Amino acid sequence: MTSQSHHHDEFLKAYDAYSDAIFRHCYFRVYDREKAREMMQECFMKTWEYLSQGKKVDNLRAFLYRVANNMVIDYSRKKKESSLDVLMEDGFEPMGQEAHHTTLAAEVGQMLTLLDKLDKKYQDAVRMRYLDGLSPREIAHVLEETENVISVRIHRGLAQLRVLATQGAA
Amino acid sequence: MDHQGLHNLHAHAKNVSLTADEKSAGREMLLSYMRLTPHRAATSMAAAASVSAKKKTSFFQHYLGKPASVMALSMLVMFTASGVSYAAEGSVPGERLYVVKIGFNEPLRSALSVTAEGRAVWEAERASRRLAEAEELARRGTLKLETRVALDEEFRRHAEGAELRLAKVQHRKGEGAAADVAAHIEGTLRAHRQIMNAIVEDRRQKKLAVSGNAKAQGSNVLSNDIVDDADDSQVAALIASADREITSAERRRGEKEKERETTGSDAARTFAQGRRDVALARISEVHVWLSDRGSKLSAEALAATSSGLADANEAIIKGNAALEAQQYRDAAAAYAQAQRVAQETKLLAVASERFKVNSFAAMAAAGSSDDENDDDERRNDDRSREANHNNHTEETKTGVRLKFLQY
């Protein structure tokens, strides 16, 4: 097995393992399936470009999330953000065809709408914790913060969510 | 806020995932991309691991898997696969790297186009590339019938593909996205028509100059520099092809513009505003290009680019007035014209830099991009042009001259 093949195989294993998760990370921010696929693909290609220059990455999964997160931020800056509220009023279903149960889809949609309204500084941490399923330590790697800072952001984000939920119910 | 609900969010979110086909296609594309950008550490690792210190393992032996002497030298002089890919972009039929351009670069870019708009624009870009290759060959005086027919067929195939994909964009993404792509395609086709006319006119001038010199020297024998009439007829055939596509694009645009509401609705206003934003972005792109490359243009080409931008801005002003007056259909049409003119202006400027043929003289002779152009009027227009045979297409990233082979 040549070295090039070895590098290819290793990276393709990462693609097999993380492509779905990175796609979801992008999808639940841009709410456009095709765009999310494009971003996921570009994320892996940019990561490969970085690795192919011989640079080291300690935590590939965190690195991929970081690249994807930066792409989402760039995309949001270029495009006028439509809030999930407005999209859903136009009939958009964030869970798409995969949501078989109307009640489930409504609940998830409601939660996503609340997440959308969080302060930006808490949103990333809470999304990665509860949508992407990352641990505070992993989130800290992605956002290049300490674990403690991330834990505080998650805690404060949850508190804000509770307030938003109460206001919404009122 | 139900904490359990939040905890379940991750499980529910997993229902959104790639299909097996999407994942597989992405994997293939990624592998193709990785092959184009090989891991540098692998080559040095291979060299370090080599038992024999005498024979250093070359990058090409690892990457290409065959003796360096076998592969075409024009590929092996490049240090990285990305350099090969880059150099291939400027190749035309008959050159070794054309195989890389058509067989490698373009399929890879096709795979990279995931969105509906991306696919439609890329299909139009492929049509445009075939025309650009024909233009380059015509400029060199080497556009033969067989090559022209092949390029023309490919041009029409991709133009039809772009039209089909445009319909999909309309269906999936709505009118705004489709109008953006349609204006891009039409602007590109118009620019190519102007470029081809400019090349023919340039060759006509050259022919006049050469035959004038021959007469002055009392010679009846034409020099080796005489321009081949056969090439002109090939370009004329391509202009006819481009004209057909432009006519189709104009008809589609006309139909869409008639369908749109004249006044009133929020949707019509939003559409017009969307067209304005896109047109302003295209104009801005031309400004950026100009600030980067403007110094390479001739004074005439620079003046013509500025004039093209002025025309685009005038269309914006017209659109703004119509928007203010709530004439949304007229506003959208004006903004779409601004976008087309900006697109055309940029392509003509790029061609002027590349070919050193004054494409803009043909454009100026023809008038604005929406005029009904009469080819005879253009040819009778008495303008002098510089004919510069500096061959930019022979410059590659590494400065290696490629050997041209006849196809």
Interface residues (C-beta under 8 A of the other chain):
Chain A: T2 S3 Q4 H6 H7 H8 F11 L12 Y15 D16 S19 D20 F23 R24 Y27 F28 E34 K35 R37 E38 M40 Q41 F44 M45 W48 E49 L51 S52 Q53 G54 P94 M95 G96 E98 A99 L104 E107 V108 M111 L114 Y130 L131 D132 G133 L158 L161 R162 L164 A165
Chain B: M1 H3 G5 L6 H7 L9 H10 H12 A13 K14 N15 V16 S17 L18 E22 K23 G26 R27 M29 L30 L31 Y33 M34 R35 T37 P38 H39 R40 A41 A42 T43 S44 M45 A46 H62 Y63 G65 L112 V114 T115 A116 G118
